[in-house]
Amino acid sequence: MRLRNIPGAKDAILESRYVVQEPKTQKGKWSQCFLKEQPVHIEVGMGKGRFLMDMARLHPDINYVGIEMYDSVLLRALQKREEMEEAGEKLDNLLFMRVDARELPDIFEKGEVQKIYLNFSDPWPKARHAKRRLTSREFLARYEQILIPDGVVEFKTDNRELFEFSLEEVKEKGWELLAHTFDLHHQEDMMEGNVMTEYEEKFSSMGNPICKLVIRQK
């Protein structure tokens, strides 16, 4: 659910050193945005950022970019990041940007991204909105324009209908399904190294099975 508009969120985002303000100008030059030239992984629809902050902490050898389109949600991530830094924890391998995911091919060059994470994305339940789903064939086509040739997409959701839709889209678009499960937390091999999101923790504690797929371009 989208957070309510928070007064001052837009200004706080514009002033934040954690946010890439004009990401389209970085196309082909993302290695220059970070202290170290390392593989780039992105999360599309990062919410309040907990997953990506945990990933950046666990994998300092990877550069992460969190993508969020709502000011109020991104503000929460910035506040959390500031609290971490005040506590003495710096994450030099993590940046954010406020953009619509449909603009990804204008922001990243082909081969600039090694991996894409999609966590508990908006299901857009109405059929006429299917192309807005982040696992639709329209979005898979966008990912093809920025990933390395064997780049991977990981998707987690508790929405069974969205997951089944995603499996069909993967098949129709000709991507390779590397792994999938309808009950992640009871599949030991796929739980290895799993980093939970806030939604994942919430829904799994309610007894909702978590679905996950891992795909790559053929």
C-alpha positions in Angstrom: 0.0 0.0 0.0 1.3 3.4 -0.9 2.1 5.7 2.0 0.3 9.0 2.3 2.0 12.0 0.9 4.4 13.5 3.4 5.0 17.2 3.3 8.6 18.0 2.5 9.4 14.6 1.1 10.2 15.9 -2.4 12.6 18.5 -1.0 14.3 15.9 1.2 14.8 13.6 -1.7 16.3 16.5 -3.8 18.7 17.3 -1.1 19.8 13.8 -0.2 23.3 12.6 -1.1 22.0 9.1 -1.3 19.8 9.8 -4.3 21.0 10.0 -7.9 19.1 13.1 -9.0 19.4 12.8 -12.8 19.9 9.1 -13.4 19.5 9.4 -17.2 22.8 11.3 -17.3 24.5 8.3 -15.8 23.6 5.8 -18.6 26.7 3.9 -19.4 28.6 5.5 -16.5 27.1 3.9 -13.4 30.5 2.6 -12.3 31.5 6.3 -11.7 28.6 6.7 -9.2 30.2 4.4 -6.6 33.6 4.4 -4.8 34.4 1.0 -6.3 33.8 -0.4 -9.8 31.7 -3.5 -9.0 28.8 -5.5 -10.4 25.5 -3.6 -10.2 22.3 -5.1 -8.8 19.0 -3.2 -8.7 15.8 -3.6 -6.8 12.7 -2.3 -8.7 10.1 -1.0 -6.2 12.3 -1.1 -3.2 9.7 0.2 -0.7 11.3 1.4 2.5 14.6 -0.2 1.6 15.2 -2.8 4.3 16.0 -5.6 1.8 18.5 -3.6 -0.2 20.2 -2.2 2.9 20.6 -5.7 4.3 22.0 -6.9 0.9 24.4 -4.0 0.7 25.7 -4.9 4.2 26.1 -8.6 3.4 27.7 -8.1 0.0 30.1 -5.1 0.0 31.6 -6.4 -3.3 28.3 -5.5 -5.1 26.9 -2.1 -5.9 23.2 -1.7 -5.3 20.6 0.7 -6.7 17.2 1.0 -5.2 14.4 2.2 -7.4 11.2 3.7 -6.0 8.6 6.0 -7.7 6.8 7.3 -4.6 8.3 10.2 -2.7 6.8 9.3 0.6 8.1 5.7 0.4 11.6 6.7 -0.7 11.7 9.3 2.2 11.3 6.4 4.7 14.3 4.6 3.1 16.3 7.8 3.4 15.4 8.3 7.0 16.4 4.7 7.7 19.7 5.2 5.9 20.4 8.3 7.9 19.8 6.5 11.1 22.2 3.8 10.1 24.9 6.3 9.3 24.4 8.2 12.6 24.9 4.8 14.3 28.2 4.5 12.5 27.3 2.2 9.6 28.1 3.5 6.2 27.0 1.7 3.0 29.1 3.2 0.2 27.8 0.5 -2.2 24.1 1.6 -2.1 22.3 4.5 -3.9 18.6 5.3 -4.5 16.7 6.9 -7.3 13.1 8.1 -7.7 11.9 7.1 -11.1 9.2 5.1 -12.9 10.5 1.6 -13.8 9.3 2.1 -17.3 12.3 4.4 -17.8 14.9 1.8 -17.0 16.2 1.4 -20.6 16.8 5.2 -20.6 18.9 5.0 -17.4 21.0 1.9 -17.8 23.1 0.8 -20.8 22.9 -2.8 -22.1 25.0 -5.0 -19.8 25.2 -2.5 -17.0 23.0 -4.5 -14.6 23.9 -8.0 -13.5 20.8 -8.8 -11.4 17.3 -7.4 -10.8 15.2 -8.0 -7.6 11.4 -7.7 -7.6 10.0 -8.1 -4.1 6.2 -8.1 -3.4 5.4 -5.9 -6.4 2.1 -4.2 -6.9 -0.2 -7.0 -8.4 -2.2 -4.6 -10.5 -5.2 -7.0 -10.3 -7.3 -5.6 -13.1 -6.7 -7.3 -16.4 -6.4 -4.1 -18.3 -3.4 -3.1 -16.1 -1.5 -6.4 -16.7 1.3 -4.6 -18.6 2.0 -2.6 -15.5 3.0 -5.7 -13.6 6.7 -5.8 -13.1 6.8 -9.4 -14.3 4.8 -8.7 -17.5 6.3 -9.4 -20.9 6.5 -5.6 -21.4 8.8 -5.3 -18.4 10.8 -8.4 -19.2 11.5 -6.7 -22.6 12.8 -3.7 -20.6 15.0 -5.8 -18.5 16.5 -7.4 -21.6 17.7 -3.9 -22.6 19.8 -3.4 -19.4 20.9 -6.8 -18.2 24.1 -8.6 -19.1 23.4 -11.5 -21.5 23.0 -14.1 -18.7 21.5 -11.6 -16.2 19.1 -12.9 -13.6 15.8 -11.7 -12.2 14.5 -12.8 -8.8 10.9 -12.3 -7.9 9.1 -12.9 -4.6 5.4 -12.5 -3.8 2.7 -13.9 -1.6 0.1 -13.3 -4.4 -0.5 -16.7 -6.0 -2.4 -15.2 -9.0 0.4 -12.8 -9.7 2.9 -15.6 -9.4 1.1 -17.8 -11.8 0.7 -14.9 -14.2 4.5 -14.3 -14.0 5.3 -18.0 -14.8 3.1 -17.7 -17.9 4.8 -14.4 -19.0 8.3 -16.0 -18.5 7.3 -18.8 -20.8 5.7 -16.6 -23.4 8.7 -14.3 -23.5 11.1 -17.2 -23.9 13.1 -16.7 -20.7 14.6 -19.6 -18.8 13.0 -20.6 -15.5 16.0 -21.5 -13.3 14.0 -22.2 -10.1 10.6 -21.6 -8.6 8.6 -22.5 -5.6 5.1 -21.9 -4.3 6.3 -22.2 -0.7 9.7 -20.6 -0.3 10.0 -21.0 3.5 9.6 -24.7 3.3 12.0 -25.3 0.5 15.5 -25.6 2.0 17.6 -25.2 -1.1 15.9 -22.0 -2.1 16.0 -20.6 1.4 19.7 -20.7 1.5 21.0 -17.1 1.7 17.5 -15.7 1.6 17.2 -12.1 2.9 13.7 -11.3 4.0 11.8 -8.1 3.1 9.5 -6.4 5.5 6.5 -7.7 3.6 7.9 -11.2 3.5 8.3 -11.2 7.3 4.8 -9.9 7.8 3.0 -12.2 5.4 4.9 -15.4 6.3 4.2 -14.7 10.0 0.5 -14.7 9.0 0.9 -18.1 7.5 0.9 -16.9 3.9 3.1 -19.1 1.6 5.8 -17.0 -0.2 6.3 -17.7 -3.9 9.7 -17.2 -5.6 11.1 -17.6 -9.1 14.5 -17.1 -10.6 14.8 -16.5 -14.3 17.3 -15.4 -16.9 17.4 -14.7 -20.6 18.0 -17.6 -22.9 
